[in-house]
């Protein structure tokens, strides 16, 4: 009698043969120059070989052939995780096809850009929600970091939307994983059966923070799905080549409210009320209720950067001097409602106004005394929507330019210092106060922005000296310890990468035993430590 595999075991297969031409190998130093840094501008990037596989077979051959390799997508990493340090660089750019597309799922190769995917889905009336602010990132990169975007408040992170993945392992063999297919053994392990035998992969016993999103090393929970071990692993356990993703049909119509606030406290209070109404709408499935999917936040220093750099003028947006915080609120409307939205807006403050999403929004803004200065961008006004979003995106660009300028003019060792932390929403005010006190007592210049609707903020140093950098690193570690004690995560959505401060935060989060358990997972799946070396684990750790 024959029995199928136990539910905690999965079997690998050989890579599929392909008719594609062989992978392109690039050694020209001028062409390599373009891939020596990711968006973090991590120092010391170097590479002598870039390979662009065109198929699963190509990629498997590369993995077997070379002792160290770094898979990359768009190199939009903010952690140095996509900066090569002598490894063979494996670009997934030639594996960027949509393989299947339906009303409930889409199957794609890892190299496809999220922007490209969204455009395709939009033409078919569907929508993939967990797209980060930078939609030039690839699906492979999003899965590698468990990426999450502005709409996490409603839709969660990438993990919630991945139904299946195909992964090339460090051995060059391939595993196809469908959610629900391979579940951890009650004693805490998976088994992978390959041509060389059965490899046991332990499940760490540390507790992953219970927050809307976290990108902090290897996911672990009792009875977990093997799919989830590879999501957020930053390419250190295997290289994802394909993914099947859930999509939303029909795509919602989007209205944007640009809301100026006179204080941070007012912004926090308004966000709380918007959240409460939206959660109630979703709980009761009220089609006429207010349904906010995302709220973005810019503080006063961020707005100063917007004005200094002229982004407000370029985008025809007036920010009054009294504005101390700005909210970008994304409201979802049922497609059938859009035709009557203007009529409802006109009647919103009348006593007999209809029960409708924008009526609820207008009344809430009026009660908060921010309605008069709020700008609404209605569905279909894509050019104005792009201008509004450009204001938010201009802030990190402006900070990065200031870091680069200080590095050039003040000291070559100046680097970007930023935090990416999340707390349960009830503690968001505490986190903001924590950041401000920690930066201010050290006399540092800083700006804070982020995804306020899910409690995820990005405080960034604006350095004026090398001493500022060292002091800000202390701030990040200090705040990380406290936020961890509050049940938050000091590593919310950007991952860990090669950044020494973030690697220290990871170690603080899970402790030395948890760190050892993570290394045991790596050892089991990549015993030669050939995939993304230096990512997550490094000998350089702050104490």
C-alpha positions in Angstrom: 0.0 0.0 0.0 1.3 3.5 -0.9 0.7 6.6 1.1 0.9 10.3 0.0 3.4 12.6 1.5 2.7 13.7 5.1 1.1 17.2 5.2 4.3 18.8 6.6 6.4 17.5 3.6 6.8 18.8 0.1 8.7 17.2 -2.8 11.0 19.1 -5.1 11.2 18.7 -8.9 13.8 19.3 -11.5 13.6 22.7 -13.3 11.5 22.8 -16.4 13.4 22.8 -19.7 13.0 25.9 -21.8 13.3 27.0 -25.5 14.4 30.4 -24.4 17.9 31.6 -25.4 20.5 31.1 -22.7 20.9 33.7 -20.0 22.6 36.9 -20.9 25.9 37.5 -19.1 27.1 41.1 -18.7 30.7 42.0 -17.6 31.1 45.5 -19.2 32.0 47.8 -16.2 30.0 50.6 -17.7 26.8 48.5 -17.8 27.5 47.0 -14.3 27.8 50.5 -12.9 24.0 50.9 -13.1 23.4 48.0 -10.6 26.0 48.7 -8.0 23.6 50.5 -5.6 20.0 50.2 -4.6 17.7 53.0 -3.4 19.4 53.0 0.0 22.7 54.1 -1.6 24.4 51.5 0.6 28.2 52.1 0.3 30.8 49.8 -1.3 28.7 48.2 -4.0 30.7 46.1 -6.4 30.1 43.4 -9.0 32.0 41.8 -11.9 29.1 39.7 -13.4 25.4 40.4 -14.0 23.3 37.5 -15.3 19.7 37.8 -16.6 18.1 34.4 -16.7 15.2 33.9 -19.1 13.7 30.7 -17.6 13.6 28.5 -14.6 16.2 26.2 -16.2 18.6 29.2 -16.6 18.1 30.3 -13.0 18.6 26.7 -11.7 21.9 26.4 -13.6 23.1 29.7 -12.3 22.3 28.7 -8.7 24.2 25.4 -9.1 27.2 27.1 -10.8 28.1 30.0 -8.6 29.0 30.0 -4.9 27.5 33.4 -4.1 24.6 35.3 -5.8 22.3 38.2 -5.2 18.9 38.1 -6.9 17.5 41.6 -7.7 14.4 43.2 -9.1 14.1 47.0 -9.5 16.7 47.6 -6.7 14.2 49.8 -4.9 15.3 48.4 -1.6 15.8 50.9 1.3 18.0 48.6 3.3 21.0 47.8 1.1 19.5 44.4 0.5 19.8 44.8 -3.3 23.3 46.2 -3.3 25.9 43.7 -4.6 29.1 43.2 -2.6 31.0 41.0 -5.0 28.4 38.3 -5.6 27.1 37.3 -9.0 24.1 39.6 -9.5 21.0 37.7 -10.9 18.5 40.1 -12.4 14.9 38.8 -12.8 14.1 41.5 -15.5 13.7 38.9 -18.3 11.2 36.9 -16.3 8.4 39.4 -16.3 5.4 37.8 -17.9 1.8 37.5 -16.9 1.1 33.8 -17.2 -2.6 33.6 -16.4 -5.2 36.2 -15.4 -8.7 35.7 -14.1 -11.4 37.4 -12.0 -10.0 36.0 -8.7 -6.3 35.4 -9.3 -3.4 36.3 -11.5 -0.3 34.2 -12.1 2.9 36.2 -12.9 6.6 35.8 -13.1 8.7 37.5 -10.4 10.3 40.2 -12.5 7.1 42.0 -13.5 6.8 45.5 -12.1 3.8 46.2 -9.9 3.0 49.2 -12.0 2.8 47.0 -15.1 0.6 44.5 -13.3 -1.8 47.2 -12.1 -2.2 48.7 -15.5 -3.0 45.3 -17.0 -5.5 44.5 -14.2 -7.1 47.9 -14.5 -7.8 47.3 -18.2 -9.8 44.2 -17.0 -11.6 45.9 -14.1 -9.5 44.1 -11.4 -7.1 45.4 -8.7 -4.2 44.1 -6.7 -4.3 46.0 -3.4 -1.0 45.6 -1.4 1.2 47.8 -3.7 3.8 49.9 -1.9 4.2 53.6 -2.5 6.8 52.9 -5.1 5.0 50.9 -7.8 8.1 50.3 -9.8 9.0 47.5 -7.5 8.7 44.0 -8.7 6.5 41.2 -7.5 9.6 39.2 -6.6 10.9 42.1 -4.4 7.4 42.6 -2.9 7.2 38.9 -1.9 10.8 38.9 -0.6 10.1 41.8 1.8 6.4 41.1 2.5 5.8 44.5 1.1 2.9 46.6 2.2 1.6 49.9 0.9 -0.7 52.7 2.0 -3.8 50.5 1.9 -2.6 48.1 4.5 -5.3 49.4 6.8 -7.9 47.7 4.7 -6.0 45.0 2.8 -3.0 43.9 4.8 0.4 43.1 3.4 1.6 41.0 0.5 1.4 37.8 2.6 -2.4 37.9 2.7 -2.6 38.0 -1.1 -0.1 35.2 -2.2 -1.9 32.0 -3.0 1.0 30.0 -4.5 4.7 30.4 -5.4 7.4 28.6 -7.3 10.8 28.7 -5.8 14.3 27.7 -7.0 16.1 26.5 -3.9 19.9 26.8 -3.2 20.3 23.2 -4.5 19.0 24.2 -8.0 15.9 22.1 -7.5 12.4 23.6 -7.6 9.5 23.5 -5.3 5.9 24.4 -6.2 3.9 25.6 -3.2 0.2 26.2 -3.0 -1.3 27.7 0.2 -2.7 24.9 2.4 -0.6 22.3 0.7 2.3 22.1 3.3 1.6 22.9 6.9 4.2 22.7 9.7 4.3 19.6 11.8 2.9 20.0 15.4 6.4 19.6 16.7 7.5 22.6 14.7 9.2 21.7 11.4 8.8 21.1 7.7 10.4 18.5 5.5 11.6 19.0 2.0 12.2 15.8 0.0 14.7 16.2 -2.8 16.9 14.1 -5.0 19.4 13.9 -2.2 17.0 12.9 0.6 14.8 14.6 3.2 15.8 17.9 4.7 14.1 19.0 7.9 13.5 22.7 8.3 12.8 24.0 11.8 10.1 26.6 12.6 11.4 29.2 15.0 9.6 29.5 18.3 9.8 33.3 18.7 6.6 35.4 18.5 6.2 37.6 15.5 4.6 41.0 16.5 0.8 41.0 16.1 0.6 44.2 14.0 -0.9 44.8 10.5 2.5 44.3 8.9 6.0 43.4 9.7 9.1 42.6 7.6 11.5 41.2 10.2 13.3 38.1 9.1 11.6 34.7 8.9 7.9 34.4 9.7 7.1 31.9 12.3 4.0 30.6 14.1 2.7 27.2 15.1 1.0 25.4 12.2 2.2 27.9 9.7 2.1 27.4 5.9 5.4 26.7 4.1 4.5 29.5 1.6 4.9 32.0 4.4 8.4 31.0 5.2 9.6 32.3 1.9 7.5 35.5 2.0 9.6 38.2 3.8 12.8 36.0 3.7 14.5 38.6 1.5 15.8 36.1 -1.0 17.9 34.2 1.6 16.1 30.9 1.5 15.2 30.6 -2.3 14.5 32.6 -5.4 10.8 33.1 -6.2 10.2 32.8 -9.9 6.4 32.7 -10.1 3.5 33.7 -7.9 -0.3 33.3 -8.0 -1.9 36.4 -6.4 -5.5 37.1 -5.3 -7.1 40.2 -6.9 -10.2 42.3 -6.2 -13.0 42.3 -8.7 -14.5 44.8 -9.5 -11.8 47.4 -8.8 -13.2 50.1 -6.5 -13.4 53.8 -7.6 -11.0 55.9 -5.6 -11.7 59.4 -4.2 -8.8 61.3 -2.5 -9.1 63.9 0.2 -6.2 66.2 0.9 -6.8 67.4 4.5 -4.6 70.1 6.1 -4.5 70.0 10.0 -3.4 72.7 12.4 -1.7 70.2 14.7 -0.4 66.7 14.9 -3.0 66.0 17.6 -5.8 67.1 15.2 -4.4 64.7 12.6 -4.3 61.8 15.0 -7.9 62.5 16.2 -9.3 62.7 12.7 -7.5 59.6 11.6 -9.0 57.7 14.6 -12.5 58.8 13.6 -12.0 57.9 9.9 -10.7 54.5 11.0 -13.6 53.8 13.3 -16.2 54.7 10.7 -14.5 52.6 8.1 -14.1 49.6 10.3 -17.8 49.8 11.2 -18.7 50.1 7.4 -16.7 46.9 6.7 -18.1 45.1 9.8 -21.7 45.8 8.7 -21.0 45.5 5.0 -22.8 48.8 4.5 -22.5 49.8 0.9 -23.5 53.4 1.8 -20.9 53.7 4.6 -17.6 55.5 4.6 -14.8 53.1 3.5 -11.3 54.5 3.9 -8.6 52.2 2.7 -5.5 54.4 3.4 -4.4 57.5 5.2 -1.0 59.0 4.6 0.6 61.5 7.0 3.2 64.3 6.5 4.4 66.3 9.5 5.4 70.0 9.6 9.1 69.4 8.7 8.0 67.3 5.8 5.8 70.1 4.5 8.7 72.5 4.9 10.7 70.2 2.6 7.8 70.2 0.1 7.8 74.0 0.1 11.6 74.4 0.0 11.9 72.1 -3.0 9.0 73.5 -4.8 6.9 70.4 -5.1 3.8 72.3 -3.9 4.2 74.9 -6.6 4.9 72.3 -9.4 1.8 70.4 -8.4 -0.4 73.5 -7.9 -1.1 72.7 -4.3 -1.3 75.5 -1.7 -0.3 74.6 1.8 -1.3 77.3 4.2 1.3 78.5 6.8 -1.0 77.3 9.7 -0.8 73.7 8.4 1.2 71.6 10.8 0.3 68.2 9.4 -1.2 66.9 6.1 -3.4 63.8 5.6 -3.9 62.1 2.3 -7.1 60.1 2.7 -8.0 57.4 0.1 -11.8 56.6 0.1 -13.2 53.6 -1.9 -16.5 54.1 -3.6 -18.7 51.4 -5.1 -18.4 51.8 -8.9 -22.2 52.1 -9.2 -22.2 55.1 -6.8 -19.8 57.3 -8.8 -22.4 58.8 -11.1 -24.3 60.3 -8.1 -21.3 61.3 -6.0 -21.3 65.0 -7.0 -25.0 65.3 -6.2 -24.4 63.8 -2.8 -21.6 66.2 -2.1 -23.7 69.2 -2.9 -26.4 68.0 -0.4 -24.0 66.6 2.2 -24.7 69.2 4.9 -28.4 69.3 4.4 -30.5 67.6 7.1 -32.1 65.2 4.7 -28.9 64.3 2.8 -28.9 60.6 1.7 -27.0 57.9 3.5 -23.9 57.8 1.2 -20.1 57.5 1.5 -19.1 61.0 0.7 -21.9 62.4 2.8 -20.4 60.7 5.8 -16.9 62.0 4.9 -18.1 65.6 4.5 -19.9 65.6 7.8 -16.9 64.1 9.6 -14.6 66.7 8.1 -17.0 69.5 9.0 -17.2 68.3 12.6 -13.4 68.3 12.7 -13.3 71.9 11.4 -11.2 71.0 8.4 -13.8 70.8 5.6 -13.2 74.3 4.2 -9.5 73.7 3.5 -9.9 70.1 2.3 -9.5 69.3 -1.4 -11.4 66.3 -2.9 -10.1 64.6 -6.0 -12.9 62.6 -7.5 -12.7 59.3 -9.3 -11.4 59.5 -12.8 -9.3 62.7 -12.2 -6.1 60.8 -12.7 -3.9 63.8 -13.4 -4.9 65.6 -10.2 -4.5 62.4 -8.2 -1.0 62.0 -9.5 -0.2 65.6 -8.4 -1.5 64.9 -4.9 0.4 61.7 -4.5 3.5 63.5 -5.8 3.5 65.7 -2.7 3.9 62.7 -0.5 6.6 61.1 -2.7 8.5 64.4 -2.8 9.3 64.2 0.9 11.5 61.1 0.9 13.1 62.3 -2.3 13.9 65.6 -0.6 15.4 64.0 2.4 17.6 61.7 0.3 18.8 64.7 -1.6 19.8 66.4 1.6 21.6 63.3 2.8 23.5 63.1 -0.5 24.4 66.8 -0.3 25.7 66.5 3.3 27.7 63.4 2.3 29.3 65.4 -0.6 29.9 68.7 1.2 30.2 67.8 4.9 31.6 64.2 5.4 31.8 61.2 3.0 30.7 58.8 5.8 27.4 60.5 6.3 24.6 58.0 5.5 20.8 57.9 5.5 19.3 57.1 8.9 15.6 56.3 9.1 13.2 54.1 11.0 10.3 52.0 9.8 8.3 51.1 12.9 4.7 50.1 13.6 2.7 49.9 16.8 -0.9 48.9 17.6 -2.9 51.9 16.5 -3.9 52.7 20.1 -0.2 53.5 20.8 0.4 55.6 17.8 0.4 58.9 19.7 2.9 57.4 22.2 5.2 56.4 19.3 5.1 59.9 17.8 5.9 61.4 21.2 8.7 58.9 21.6 10.3 59.8 18.3 10.1 63.5 18.8 11.6 63.5 22.3 14.4 61.2 21.2 15.4 63.3 18.2 14.9 66.6 20.0 16.9 65.9 23.1 19.9 65.2 20.8 19.3 68.4 18.8 18.7 66.6 15.5 16.9 67.8 12.4 14.3 65.2 11.3 11.0 64.7 9.5 8.2 62.1 10.1 5.8 60.7 7.5 4.1 57.4 6.9 1.1 55.2 6.8 -0.9 56.7 9.7 -4.0 54.5 9.2 -2.1 51.4 10.2 0.3 52.9 12.8 3.4 52.7 10.6 5.7 55.8 10.7 9.0 56.7 9.1 11.1 59.2 11.1 14.1 60.3 9.0 17.2 62.2 10.0 18.3 65.2 8.0 22.0 65.1 8.8 24.2 68.2 9.1 27.3 66.4 10.5 28.7 62.9 11.0 27.9 63.2 14.7 24.2 63.6 13.7 24.3 60.2 12.0 25.7 58.4 15.1 23.2 60.1 17.4 20.3 59.2 15.1 21.4 55.5 15.0 21.2 55.6 18.8 17.6 57.1 18.5 16.5 54.2 16.2 17.9 51.5 18.5 16.5 53.2 21.6 13.0 53.6 20.1 13.1 50.1 18.6 13.6 48.6 22.1 10.6 50.5 23.5 8.3 49.9 20.6 9.1 46.2 20.8 8.1 46.2 24.4 4.8 47.8 23.4 4.0 44.9 21.1 5.0 46.7 17.9 7.6 45.9 15.3 10.8 48.0 14.7 10.9 46.6 11.2 7.5 47.2 9.5 7.7 47.1 5.8 11.2 47.7 4.3 13.0 44.6 5.5 16.4 44.3 7.1 18.9 43.9 4.2 22.5 44.8 4.9 21.8 47.7 7.2 23.7 47.2 10.4 21.2 49.1 12.5 18.3 47.1 11.1 20.1 43.9 11.7 20.6 44.9 15.3 16.9 45.7 15.6 16.2 42.2 14.3 18.4 40.8 17.0 16.8 42.9 19.6 13.3 41.9 18.5 13.8 38.1 18.7 16.7 37.9 21.1 19.8 35.8 20.8 17.9 32.5 20.8 15.6 33.7 18.2 18.5 34.9 16.1 20.1 31.5 16.4 16.8 29.8 15.3 16.7 32.0 12.2 20.3 30.9 11.3 19.2 27.3 11.7 16.4 27.9 9.1 19.0 29.4 6.8 21.4 26.5 7.3 18.7 24.0 6.6 17.7 25.5 3.2 20.9 27.1 2.1 23.8 25.1 3.8 26.5 26.9 1.8 25.0 30.3 2.5 25.1 31.2 -1.2 21.8 33.2 -1.5 21.9 36.9 -0.7 24.9 36.7 1.7 25.1 39.5 4.1 21.3 40.1 4.1 19.6 39.6 7.5 22.8 38.1 9.0 26.1 40.0 9.3 29.2 40.1 11.6 28.7 43.9 11.9 26.1 44.4 14.6 25.6 47.5 16.9 25.5 46.9 20.6 
